[in-house]
Amino acid sequence: MLSIYIVPYVLILTLNLSTPIVLILWALIGFGMAGVGMSVMHDGNHNAYSKNMTVNKWIGYFLNIVGGYDLNWRIQHNVLHHTYTNIIGMDEDVDAGVVLRFSDEQDKKSHHKFQHLYAWFLYGLLTISWLVSKDIIQLIKYNKKGLLKTQGISFPKALISLIFWKSIYVFFILILPTLVTNNFGVNIAGFFIMEFIAGFFLTTVFLCAHIVDQTDFPLPNNDGMVEKNWYIHQLETTANFSNSKSFFSWFIGGLNYQIEHHLFPNICHVHYHDISKIVKETAKEYNLPYHSNNTFISALRHHFNHLKLMGRA
């Protein structure tokens, strides 16, 4: 997966290539970038890549070389998303502000009636948002909420770390290619192609696992409690798709088995296919939901239907 990300980059720096070939290589880097995010660093930051925690820590850093920040990701994803899945106000992964409406609990705006059309373009901007603004905004917010302390780091130290990693990424992905090839325009175009491909895949794979017309968006009671067993909550708020051992499953780090990932987030994704058979039988035995779509295309259709419903409800 790292080769898909790194090899095209090295070819751009070392060979005198035509503009179309360079742009194709930037597109390949985008696929590699998405793969690293969905597979390699995802397992690392869940402590699921290795039994050795130091190995997991370093594998988790691969998020930083694709423009993200591992500390923020662990808080947003591991702490908030996996604990409070699809709970509006707690799970930041299902909160798109006023731009998109994913739940009945979110305010409806007039522009939401078109969200099933314009959302797909916005999905491609995810990683650019990470790079430019989202990470710094999250870091400030998590510090105010005391969440940085749960990760054993102070705000100044975290801020210095974030600036360091962002600077490294900008230098290698934008500045160095321009200095070597002396072609700023092509590299800028390639950069946006790369970011759009990565952002689109990262976003759609996640949304097809939670934001579809099959999953629930539970609310806590007046005491702030969700009156459901946590495992049942995960089954009701999560959906699988394309459940097979395929190249696609490898590319997205087994996240087509999202139910199994949410039930057992510390188990490496290579085991999800086998675990899924047990989970599905157990859900059926206890009359619990096991949402699953045969293909990624059908999952996209369910997400499209949900966007349309939330925009017009």
Rosetta silent file (secondary structure, phi, psi, omega in degrees, C-alpha in Angstrom):
SEQUENCE: MLSIYIVPYVLILTLNLSTPIVLILWALIGFGMAGVGMSVMHDGNHNAYSKNMTVNKWIGYFLNIVGGYDLNWRIQHNVLHHTYTNIIGMDEDVDAGVVLRFSDEQDKKSHHKFQHLYAWFLYGLLTISWLVSKDIIQLIKYNKKGLLKTQGISFPKALISLIFWKSIYVFFILILPTLVTNNFGVNIAGFFIMEFIAGFFLTTVFLCAHIVDQTDFPLPNNDGMVEKNWYIHQLETTANFSNSKSFFSWFIGGLNYQIEHHLFPNICHVHYHDISKIVKETAKEYNLPYHSNNTFISALRHHFNHLKLMGRA
SCORE:     score description
SCORE:     0.000 S_00000001
   1 L     0.000  -40.258  177.468    0.000    0.000    0.000 S_00000001
   2 H   -65.060  -31.516  178.837    2.876    2.334    0.804 S_00000001
   3 H   -65.035  -37.457  178.322    4.384    1.509   -2.596 S_00000001
   4 H   -62.539  -31.685 -179.390    1.236    2.782   -4.335 S_00000001
   5 H   -82.394  -40.279 -169.889    1.746    6.044   -2.449 S_00000001
   6 H   -92.016  -42.874 -173.906    5.542    6.383   -2.683 S_00000001
   7 H   -59.431  -47.826  177.416    6.654    4.838   -6.009 S_00000001
   8 H   -59.261  -35.380  178.460    4.650    7.211   -8.294 S_00000001
   9 H   -62.992  -44.580  179.388    5.994   10.124   -6.248 S_00000001
  10 H   -64.231  -39.181  178.813    9.596    8.978   -6.788 S_00000001
  11 H   -63.508  -38.860  177.996    8.948    8.556  -10.517 S_00000001
  12 H   -61.756  -38.253 -176.946    7.651   12.135  -10.733 S_00000001
  13 H   -77.362  -28.508 -169.017   10.848   13.393   -9.082 S_00000001
  14 H  -106.483  -17.381 -176.919   13.321   11.284  -11.035 S_00000001
  15 L  -115.273  150.002  176.475   11.969   10.967  -14.580 S_00000001
  16 L   -90.418   93.233 -171.192   11.288   13.538  -17.271 S_00000001
  17 L  -109.455  156.460  176.634    7.661   12.631  -17.986 S_00000001
  18 L   -72.063  159.767 -177.612    4.915   14.195  -20.084 S_00000001
  19 H   -57.635  -45.555  179.189    2.162   16.131  -18.350 S_00000001
  20 H   -59.359  -40.516  179.739   -0.551   13.447  -18.840 S_00000001
  21 H   -65.932  -41.086  178.731    1.727   10.756  -17.337 S_00000001
  22 H   -61.113  -43.360 -179.582    2.583   12.999  -14.377 S_00000001
  23 H   -66.867  -36.308  175.524   -1.095   13.623  -13.668 S_00000001
  24 H   -63.528  -39.957  178.363   -1.820    9.869  -13.859 S_00000001
  25 H   -65.899  -38.256  175.802    0.957    9.281  -11.326 S_00000001
  26 H   -63.033  -37.475  177.128   -0.536   11.913   -9.023 S_00000001
  27 H   -63.258  -41.369  177.273   -3.848   10.069   -9.313 S_00000001
  28 H   -61.939  -39.223  176.548   -2.106    6.826   -8.293 S_00000001
  29 H   -59.622  -37.690  178.414   -0.639    8.633   -5.287 S_00000001
  30 H   -62.117  -41.972  176.567   -4.228    9.570   -4.368 S_00000001
  31 H   -64.351  -41.983  177.513   -5.279    5.916   -4.395 S_00000001
  32 H   -63.682  -38.931  178.368   -2.244    5.033   -2.291 S_00000001
  33 H   -61.023  -44.832  177.793   -3.029    7.864    0.090 S_00000001
  34 H   -64.246  -41.546 -179.553   -6.578    6.556    0.554 S_00000001
  35 H   -63.748  -42.620  176.976   -5.288    3.021    1.024 S_00000001
  36 H   -60.109  -41.290 -178.981   -2.797    4.059    3.688 S_00000001
  37 H   -68.216  -40.075 -175.897   -5.589    5.903    5.507 S_00000001
  38 H   -84.571  -24.148 -173.528   -8.149    3.097    5.351 S_00000001
  39 H  -113.987  -70.143 -169.722   -5.826    0.167    5.911 S_00000001
  40 H   -63.080  -63.000 -175.456   -2.318    0.711    7.261 S_00000001
  41 H   -68.489  -28.295 -178.829   -2.641    3.617    9.669 S_00000001
  42 H   -62.748  -48.057  175.927   -6.211    2.608   10.601 S_00000001
  43 H   -63.520  -40.694 -178.926   -5.063   -0.720   12.026 S_00000001
  44 H   -61.308  -47.008 -177.732   -2.057    0.957   13.645 S_00000001
  45 H   -74.866  -12.665  171.877   -4.070    3.605   15.474 S_00000001
  46 L   -94.175    6.512 -175.123   -6.529    0.938   16.658 S_00000001
  47 L    55.462   35.010 -177.498   -3.580   -1.051   18.070 S_00000001
  48 L  -113.059   -3.594 -178.203   -4.668   -3.824   15.710 S_00000001
  49 L   -77.386  -37.327 -175.089   -1.690   -3.953   13.342 S_00000001
  50 L  -147.055  159.767  172.936    0.657   -5.716   15.741 S_00000001
  51 L   -74.863  -16.663  179.999    0.808   -7.179   19.242 S_00000001
  52 L   -88.979  116.833 -176.134    3.676   -4.745   19.819 S_00000001
  53 H   -66.453  -29.266  178.065    2.294   -1.357   20.904 S_00000001
  54 H   -67.983  -39.936  176.226    5.428    0.459   19.746 S_00000001
  55 H   -61.579  -45.891  178.836    4.951   -0.944   16.235 S_00000001
  56 H   -58.526  -41.130 -179.105    1.306    0.179   16.290 S_00000001
  57 H   -61.041  -45.402 -177.990    2.369    3.665   17.369 S_00000001
  58 H   -72.550  -35.668  176.205    4.805    4.053   14.474 S_00000001
  59 H   -64.919  -36.626  178.214    2.393    2.552   11.954 S_00000001
  60 H   -62.681  -28.162  179.149   -0.203    5.065   13.206 S_00000001
  61 H   -65.476  -16.835  179.710    2.188    7.888   12.286 S_00000001
  62 H   -61.002  -21.238  174.544    1.632    7.029    8.618 S_00000001
  63 H   -60.556  -36.700 -176.777   -1.496    9.171    8.851 S_00000001
  64 H   -68.871  -26.660 -179.104    0.794   12.170    9.278 S_00000001
  65 H   -84.788   -2.635  172.824    2.655   11.493    6.034 S_00000001
  66 H  -112.747   16.695  170.080   -0.641   11.676    4.114 S_00000001
  67 L   101.561   -4.844  179.012   -1.586   15.050    5.593 S_00000001
  68 L   -93.594 -165.849  177.951   -3.571   14.127    8.721 S_00000001
  69 L  -141.770  116.059 -170.134   -2.658   14.174   12.412 S_00000001
  70 H   -60.189  -36.672 -178.445   -2.704   10.922   14.363 S_00000001
  71 H   -63.306  -50.087  178.178   -3.557   12.446   17.762 S_00000001
  72 H   -59.949  -41.266 -177.633   -6.720   14.171   16.538 S_00000001
  73 H   -61.863  -42.794 -179.288   -7.734   11.074   14.600 S_00000001
  74 H   -63.573  -37.945  178.917   -7.511    8.823   17.656 S_00000001
  75 H   -70.131  -50.111 -177.562   -9.708   11.189   19.656 S_00000001
  76 H   -64.443  -44.439 -172.605  -12.280   11.759   16.912 S_00000001
  77 H   -89.274  -57.416 -175.585  -12.406    8.184   15.701 S_00000001
  78 H   -68.115  -45.341 -174.185  -11.411    5.843   18.537 S_00000001
  79 H   -81.643  -54.227 -171.967  -12.857    7.808   21.444 S_00000001
  80 H   -84.550  -51.802 -175.755  -15.880    9.641   20.012 S_00000001
  81 H   -67.312  -47.024 -176.062  -16.990    7.715   16.922 S_00000001
  82 H   -73.561  -24.472  178.798  -16.503    4.188   18.232 S_00000001
  83 H   -85.553  -42.029 -173.109  -18.023    4.978   21.625 S_00000001
  84 L  -118.889   47.985 -173.918  -20.974    7.142   20.510 S_00000001
  85 L   -53.156  124.924  176.408  -21.606    5.821   16.991 S_00000001
  86 L    63.065   18.081  175.448  -24.201    7.869   15.054 S_00000001
  87 L   -94.153  110.165 -178.466  -25.177    9.906   18.130 S_00000001
  88 L   -60.554  132.810 -178.918  -25.564   13.487   16.941 S_00000001
  89 L    97.856  -16.431  178.839  -23.619   15.904   19.115 S_00000001
  90 L  -120.741  -43.860 -179.442  -21.092   13.274   20.195 S_00000001
  91 L   -88.230  100.518 -176.671  -19.994   11.434   17.063 S_00000001
  92 H   -66.632  -20.382 -178.908  -18.157   14.067   15.012 S_00000001
  93 H   -69.460  -15.662  178.038  -17.915   11.717   12.053 S_00000001
  94 H  -112.156   18.932  179.671  -21.642   12.195   11.386 S_00000001
  95 L  -117.640  107.346  179.536  -21.624   15.963   11.902 S_00000001
  96 L  -106.480   24.757 -179.922  -21.070   18.006    8.731 S_00000001
  97 L    66.256 -139.250  179.949  -22.219   21.287   10.252 S_00000001
  98 L   -93.891   -3.147 -176.304  -24.857   23.131    8.237 S_00000001
  99 L   -72.359  -44.068 -179.549  -23.497   21.960    4.887 S_00000001
 100 L  -128.557  149.861  179.498  -25.019   18.469    5.043 S_00000001
 101 L  -118.491  116.172 -176.559  -27.876   16.979    7.049 S_00000001
 102 L  -105.830  -15.098 -173.872  -27.470   13.336    8.073 S_00000001
 103 L  -140.406  155.595  176.360  -30.092   12.994   10.816 S_00000001
 104 L   -61.927  -23.316 -177.158  -33.604   14.124   11.732 S_00000001
 105 L   -78.266  -11.997  179.168  -32.096   15.758   14.818 S_00000001
 106 L   -91.347  144.950 -178.871  -30.114   18.242   12.732 S_00000001
 107 L   -61.575  140.129  179.207  -31.684   21.495   11.583 S_00000001
 108 L   -96.076  129.825  176.952  -32.958   21.451    8.019 S_00000001
 109 L  -112.222  161.229 -176.427  -31.885   24.263    5.694 S_00000001
 110 H   -61.194  -34.002 -177.195  -33.237   25.097    2.268 S_00000001
 111 H   -72.854  -15.305 -178.565  -30.040   23.999    0.519 S_00000001
 112 H   -65.012  -21.666  179.807  -30.298   20.505    1.988 S_00000001
 113 H   -65.100  -15.318  178.422  -32.898   19.573   -0.636 S_00000001
 114 H  -108.979    7.672 -172.399  -30.005   19.454   -3.113 S_00000001
 115 H   -65.263  -27.905  178.503  -27.475   17.706   -0.869 S_00000001
 116 H   -68.035  -11.468  178.651  -27.836   14.367   -2.655 S_00000001
 117 H  -100.502  -46.748 -174.049  -26.390   16.158   -5.701 S_00000001
 118 H   -88.716  -14.553 -176.447  -23.655   18.424   -4.337 S_00000001
 119 H   -58.941  -35.939 -173.463  -22.425   16.208   -1.492 S_00000001
 120 H   -64.338  -33.316  175.748  -20.270   14.077   -3.783 S_00000001
 121 H   -69.295  -41.261 -178.838  -18.056   17.012   -4.731 S_00000001
 122 H   -64.178  -33.005 -179.353  -17.594   17.985   -1.079 S_00000001
 123 H   -59.380  -33.398 -179.651  -16.493   14.463   -0.188 S_00000001
 124 L   -72.366   -9.294 -178.808  -13.436   14.924   -2.371 S_00000001
 125 L   -96.888    3.924 -174.853  -12.351   17.924   -0.291 S_00000001
 126 H   -55.788  -53.362 -174.331  -12.013   15.985    2.974 S_00000001
 127 H   -69.192  -29.960  174.703   -8.238   15.637    3.049 S_00000001
 128 H   -66.330  -37.742  176.091   -7.719   19.250    1.973 S_00000001
 129 H   -62.562  -43.252  175.838   -9.900   20.257    4.911 S_00000001
 130 H   -55.203  -48.461 -173.839   -7.709   18.144    7.204 S_00000001
 131 H   -66.320  -43.674 -170.264   -4.589   19.838    5.883 S_00000001
 132 H   -85.808  -45.575 -169.735   -5.793   23.439    5.930 S_00000001
 133 H  -138.402  -37.164 -168.764   -8.125   23.910    8.883 S_00000001
 134 H   -59.735  -43.920 -175.673   -9.829   20.919   10.466 S_00000001
 135 H   -63.569  -41.773 -179.939   -6.900   19.587   12.491 S_00000001
 136 H   -69.324  -38.584  177.245   -6.073   22.908   14.153 S_00000001
 137 H   -63.024  -44.277  179.608   -9.754   23.565   14.929 S_00000001
 138 H   -64.108  -42.137 -177.579  -10.113   20.097   16.438 S_00000001
 139 H   -60.287  -43.222  178.240   -6.938   20.437   18.494 S_00000001
 140 H   -63.928  -43.536 -179.322   -8.199   23.667   20.083 S_00000001
 141 H   -65.679  -44.399 -178.723  -11.613   22.120   20.749 S_00000001
 142 H   -66.448  -31.798  176.550  -10.213   18.903   22.219 S_00000001
 143 H   -66.468  -42.892  179.163   -7.954   20.910   24.507 S_00000001
 144 H   -63.971  -33.209 -179.114  -10.941   22.890   25.842 S_00000001
 145 L   -84.846   -2.749  179.716  -12.844   19.651   26.457 S_00000001
 146 L    78.006   13.677 -176.612   -9.900   18.093   28.304 S_00000001
 147 H   -78.834  -21.906  177.068   -9.561   15.328   25.718 S_00000001
 148 H   -66.163  -32.875  179.930   -5.858   15.943   25.090 S_00000001
 149 H   -63.711  -32.081  179.371   -5.166   14.896   28.682 S_00000001
 150 H   -66.481  -20.442  178.296   -6.707   11.494   27.962 S_00000001
 151 L   -98.401    3.052  176.184   -3.945   11.036   25.365 S_00000001
 152 L    68.839   38.878 -179.429   -1.261   12.130   27.820 S_00000001
 153 L  -142.703  145.955  178.038   -0.159   15.258   25.946 S_00000001
 154 L   -86.649  161.624  179.953   -0.290   19.010   26.589 S_00000001
 155 H   -63.498  -46.697  179.892   -1.712   21.511   24.113 S_00000001
 156 H   -58.707  -41.725 -179.547    1.633   23.274   23.368 S_00000001
 157 H   -65.838  -41.274  179.214    3.336   19.944   22.690 S_00000001
 158 H   -65.573  -39.672 -179.766    0.468   18.765   20.504 S_00000001
 159 H   -64.736  -43.024  178.170    0.453   22.055   18.570 S_00000001
 160 H   -62.860  -41.374  178.938    4.199   21.865   17.890 S_00000001
 161 H   -63.274  -42.903  179.939    3.790   18.262   16.744 S_00000001
 162 H   -62.343  -46.838 -179.306    0.911   19.195   14.416 S_00000001
 163 H   -62.837  -39.147  179.765    2.845   22.088   12.850 S_00000001
 164 H   -61.253  -50.181 -176.792    5.898   19.854   12.400 S_00000001
 165 H   -68.045  -38.754  178.913    3.998   17.099   10.583 S_00000001
 166 H   -64.949  -38.784  179.708    2.007   19.526    8.430 S_00000001
 167 H   -65.124  -41.756  178.116    5.223   21.299    7.409 S_00000001
 168 H   -61.033  -44.950 -178.058    6.859   17.998    6.472 S_00000001
 169 H   -63.883  -48.032 -179.038    3.845   17.023    4.368 S_00000001
 170 H   -61.944  -39.146 -179.901    3.617   20.370    2.530 S_00000001
 171 H   -63.270  -48.978 -174.606    7.351   20.326    1.812 S_00000001
 172 H   -76.497  -30.651 -174.522    7.392   16.832    0.326 S_00000001
 173 H   -93.888  -21.141 -178.098    4.057   16.928   -1.498 S_00000001
 174 H  -121.401  -52.427 -172.792    4.135   20.483   -2.883 S_00000001
 175 H   -71.986  -51.506 -176.271    7.463   22.283   -2.496 S_00000001
 176 H   -61.158  -46.612  177.787    9.960   19.534   -3.364 S_00000001
 177 H   -58.859  -35.874  179.411    8.215   18.351   -6.584 S_00000001
 178 H   -69.403  -41.035  178.780    8.067   21.967   -7.782 S_00000001
 179 H   -64.790  -39.027 -176.201   11.757   22.574   -7.019 S_00000001
 180 H   -76.134  -44.560 -174.835   12.808   19.370   -8.779 S_00000001
 181 H   -93.787  -15.707 -178.135   10.535   19.558  -11.846 S_00000001
 182 L    55.830   36.967 -179.750   10.226   23.354  -12.043 S_00000001
 183 L  -136.250   82.502 -175.625    6.575   22.934  -13.029 S_00000001
 184 H   -64.294  -41.948 -175.784    4.344   24.481  -10.382 S_00000001
 185 H   -61.271  -47.945 -179.484    1.146   24.365  -12.437 S_00000001
 186 H   -64.249  -41.008 -178.907    1.244   20.637  -13.185 S_00000001
 187 H   -68.680  -35.603  176.166    2.125   19.771   -9.583 S_00000001
 188 H   -65.274  -44.360  177.794   -0.685   21.918   -8.213 S_00000001
 189 H   -61.560  -43.605  178.362   -3.133   20.220  -10.580 S_00000001
 190 H   -63.407  -39.294  177.860   -1.726   16.837   -9.571 S_00000001
 191 H   -58.267  -46.803 -178.887   -1.999   17.752   -5.902 S_00000001
 192 H   -69.929  -34.475  174.833   -5.713   18.506   -6.204 S_00000001
 193 H   -62.261  -47.615  179.252   -6.328   15.334   -8.236 S_00000001
 194 H   -58.299  -50.334 -177.208   -4.531   13.303   -5.558 S_00000001
 195 H   -64.225  -39.050 -178.069   -6.388   14.953   -2.672 S_00000001
 196 H   -66.928  -43.487  179.186   -9.791   14.631   -4.372 S_00000001
 197 H   -62.647  -47.631 -179.575   -9.370   10.924   -5.070 S_00000001
 198 H   -63.095  -46.955 -179.141   -8.185   10.209   -1.534 S_00000001
 199 H   -61.780  -41.340 -178.488  -10.881   12.360    0.070 S_00000001
 200 H   -63.830  -46.338 -179.415  -13.645   10.826   -2.024 S_00000001
 201 H   -66.685  -45.567 -179.339  -12.701    7.239   -1.184 S_00000001
 202 H   -59.350  -42.115 -176.824  -12.105    7.919    2.508 S_00000001
 203 H   -72.335  -50.034 -174.699  -15.450    9.691    2.858 S_00000001
 204 H   -66.513  -37.905  178.176  -17.681    7.401    0.832 S_00000001
 205 H   -61.835  -42.653  178.701  -16.353    4.195    2.404 S_00000001
 206 H   -67.385  -47.818 -174.807  -17.082    5.577    5.861 S_00000001
 207 H   -65.099  -34.031  178.434  -20.476    7.058    5.019 S_00000001
 208 H   -69.692  -11.546  178.110  -21.683    3.866    3.339 S_00000001
 209 H   -95.089  -14.924 -175.895  -21.017    2.105    6.641 S_00000001
 210 H  -137.432  -36.209 -174.196  -23.057    4.465    8.846 S_00000001
 211 L  -102.868   73.350  178.461  -24.993    7.117    6.913 S_00000001
 212 L  -134.526  167.367 -176.789  -27.438    4.990    4.943 S_00000001
 213 L   -77.681   14.719  178.193  -31.207    4.524    4.993 S_00000001
 214 L  -109.373  -23.415 -172.936  -30.768    1.263    6.926 S_00000001
 215 L   -93.417  161.757 -178.868  -28.956    2.457   10.039 S_00000001
 216 L   -99.178  159.603  173.953  -30.287    4.183   13.177 S_00000001
 217 L  -127.178   77.180 -172.617  -29.396    7.506   14.780 S_00000001
 218 L   -67.692  154.902  178.435  -30.255    6.871   18.444 S_00000001
 219 L  -116.891  145.231  174.458  -30.736    9.619   21.001 S_00000001
 220 L   -73.712  160.075  176.822  -29.793    9.591   24.685 S_00000001
 221 L   -79.696 -172.675 -176.446  -32.512    9.987   27.311 S_00000001
 222 L   -63.264  -20.514  178.531  -32.870   13.028   29.570 S_00000001
 223 L   -93.057    5.351  178.982  -30.037   11.729   31.740 S_00000001
 224 L    79.951   18.658 -178.447  -27.698   11.490   28.769 S_00000001
 225 L  -108.228  140.234  172.155  -27.845    7.694   28.627 S_00000001
 226 L   -94.137  116.764 -171.954  -28.449    5.514   25.579 S_00000001
 227 L   -84.762   57.851  178.291  -30.728    2.756   26.787 S_00000001
 228 L  -143.555  146.276  169.177  -29.220    0.023   24.644 S_00000001
 229 L   -58.107  139.118 -173.845  -26.566   -2.604   25.059 S_00000001
 230 H   -60.742  -39.084 -178.810  -23.407   -1.203   23.426 S_00000001
 231 H   -68.154  -39.131  176.310  -23.010   -4.176   21.065 S_00000001
 232 H   -65.097  -39.408  177.297  -26.626   -3.931   19.931 S_00000001
 233 H   -57.023  -42.326 -179.722  -26.082   -0.209   19.407 S_00000001
 234 H   -66.000  -38.071  178.607  -23.201   -1.003   17.035 S_00000001
 235 H   -66.643  -35.461 -176.902  -25.336   -3.452   15.052 S_00000001
 236 H   -79.075  -20.283 -174.342  -28.125   -0.906   14.683 S_00000001
 237 H  -110.126    5.437 -172.933  -25.876    1.963   13.584 S_00000001
 238 L  -132.709  148.553 -179.794  -23.481    0.156   11.249 S_00000001
 239 E  -136.891  143.447  174.273  -23.724   -1.547    7.843 S_00000001
 240 E   -94.253  168.445  171.861  -21.487   -3.845    5.829 S_00000001
 241 E  -159.031  152.395  175.485  -21.076   -3.995    2.069 S_00000001
 242 L    48.544   55.665 -173.549  -19.347   -6.161   -0.534 S_00000001
 243 L   -80.689   85.107  177.487  -18.506   -8.878    1.999 S_00000001
 244 L  -154.120  161.131  174.412  -15.905  -10.941    0.209 S_00000001
 245 L   -84.162   97.213 -174.214  -12.157  -11.435    0.127 S_00000001
 246 L  -135.237  172.512  175.079  -11.390   -9.249   -2.856 S_00000001
 247 H   -60.456  -39.825  179.886   -8.909   -6.654   -4.066 S_00000001
 248 H   -60.932  -43.244  179.022  -11.432   -3.990   -3.083 S_00000001
 249 H   -62.729  -39.699  176.516  -11.624   -5.367    0.452 S_00000001
 250 H   -63.767  -44.828 -175.956   -7.819   -5.326    0.648 S_00000001
 251 H   -61.115  -39.478 -177.050   -7.652   -1.780   -0.707 S_00000001
 252 L   -96.508   17.515  173.608  -10.077   -0.365    1.893 S_00000001
 253 L    64.879   32.796  178.394   -8.521   -2.268    4.797 S_00000001
 254 L    71.517   13.139 -177.579  -11.470   -4.600    5.357 S_00000001
 255 L   -75.256   -2.317  168.659  -13.771   -1.698    6.137 S_00000001
 256 L   -70.792  -16.284  171.777  -16.472   -3.353    4.050 S_00000001
 257 L  -100.517   58.231 -173.893  -16.790   -5.463    7.231 S_00000001
 258 H   -67.787  -32.787  178.867  -17.624   -2.393    9.284 S_00000001
 259 H   -60.989  -49.304 -179.575  -19.904   -4.262   11.709 S_00000001
 260 H   -63.236  -38.193  178.365  -17.098   -6.602   12.730 S_00000001
 261 H   -62.631  -40.018 -178.838  -14.703   -3.670   12.989 S_00000001
 262 H   -73.968  -31.008  177.545  -17.039   -1.841   15.372 S_00000001
 263 H   -75.322  -35.260 -176.545  -17.647   -4.888   17.528 S_00000001
 264 L  -133.160   67.455 -173.233  -13.947   -5.778   17.667 S_00000001
 265 L   -65.998  -17.741 -178.717  -11.943   -2.616   16.825 S_00000001
 266 L   -94.751    6.588  176.049   -8.703   -4.007   18.281 S_00000001
 267 L   -99.556  136.137 -178.220   -8.659   -7.050   15.987 S_00000001
 268 L   -60.962  144.127 -173.381   -6.730   -6.743   12.711 S_00000001
 269 H   -63.856  -18.634 -178.549   -8.944   -6.388    9.636 S_00000001
 270 H   -65.808  -14.704 -179.102   -7.511   -9.528    8.006 S_00000001
 271 H   -96.862   -7.366 -172.477   -9.718  -11.586   10.351 S_00000001
 272 H   -61.112  -37.932 -177.582  -13.020   -9.794    9.680 S_00000001
 273 H   -58.457  -45.743 -179.699  -14.128  -12.097    6.857 S_00000001
 274 H   -71.306  -39.575  179.920  -14.011  -15.168    9.107 S_00000001
 275 H   -64.739  -33.693 -174.760  -15.447  -13.348   12.129 S_00000001
 276 H   -59.202  -33.465 -179.988  -18.356  -12.025   10.057 S_00000001
 277 H   -64.016  -40.011  179.100  -19.848  -15.499    9.668 S_00000001
 278 H   -70.032  -43.621 -178.674  -20.076  -15.901   13.449 S_00000001
 279 H   -62.535  -44.429 -178.889  -21.421  -12.382   13.979 S_00000001
 280 H   -63.162  -42.010  178.489  -24.110  -12.804   11.320 S_00000001
 281 H   -66.009  -38.940 -179.673  -25.282  -16.128   12.774 S_00000001
 282 H   -68.387  -41.512  177.341  -25.344  -14.695   16.292 S_00000001
 283 H   -60.316  -42.665  179.057  -27.331  -11.633   15.195 S_00000001
 284 H   -65.238  -39.603 -179.269  -29.860  -13.914   13.510 S_00000001
 285 H   -61.058  -38.023 -177.011  -30.062  -16.139   16.593 S_00000001
 286 L  -102.230   14.082  176.289  -30.992  -13.189   18.821 S_00000001
 287 L    57.195   46.018  178.754  -33.169  -11.455   16.215 S_00000001
 288 L  -110.487  153.837 -178.111  -30.831   -8.493   15.912 S_00000001
 289 L   -69.466  146.834  171.486  -30.153   -6.472   12.742 S_00000001
 290 L  -139.989   85.665 -175.320  -27.192   -7.262   10.514 S_00000001
 291 E   -72.878  127.286  179.979  -27.254   -4.619    7.773 S_00000001
 292 E  -152.705  135.069  176.973  -25.334   -5.674    4.689 S_00000001
 293 E  -112.447  140.596 -173.274  -25.289   -4.634    1.023 S_00000001
 294 L   -63.905  -34.529 -176.668  -24.016   -6.969   -1.675 S_00000001
 295 L  -134.376  164.123  175.835  -21.893   -4.375   -3.457 S_00000001
 296 H   -66.280  -35.091  178.875  -20.270   -1.003   -2.834 S_00000001
 297 H   -62.224  -43.215  178.680  -22.511    0.450   -5.556 S_00000001
 298 H   -66.328  -34.451  176.434  -25.639   -0.675   -3.700 S_00000001
 299 H   -65.765  -40.495  175.886  -24.243    0.841   -0.497 S_00000001
 300 H   -61.314  -36.868  178.981  -23.687    4.136   -2.352 S_00000001
 301 H   -65.078  -40.504  178.202  -27.294    3.965   -3.507 S_00000001
 302 H   -66.801  -34.904  176.432  -28.507    3.585    0.085 S_00000001
 303 H   -67.860  -42.994  176.757  -26.381    6.580    1.086 S_00000001
 304 H   -57.494  -45.578  179.883  -27.799    8.588   -1.821 S_00000001
 305 H   -62.312  -37.359  179.600  -31.340    7.674   -0.717 S_00000001
 306 H   -68.144  -42.767  177.115  -30.566    8.762    2.844 S_00000001
 307 H   -59.089  -43.539 -178.645  -29.189   12.115    1.694 S_00000001
 308 H   -65.236  -42.707 -179.709  -32.292   12.680   -0.392 S_00000001
 309 H   -64.707  -45.377 -178.985  -34.613   11.726    2.459 S_00000001
 310 H   -68.911  -25.354  179.057  -32.824   13.977    4.987 S_00000001
 311 H   -78.868  -21.966 -175.659  -32.870   16.838    2.505 S_00000001
 312 H  -116.540   -7.623 -176.350  -36.608   16.685    1.950 S_00000001
 313 L   -65.312    0.000    0.000  -37.934   15.328    5.255 S_00000001
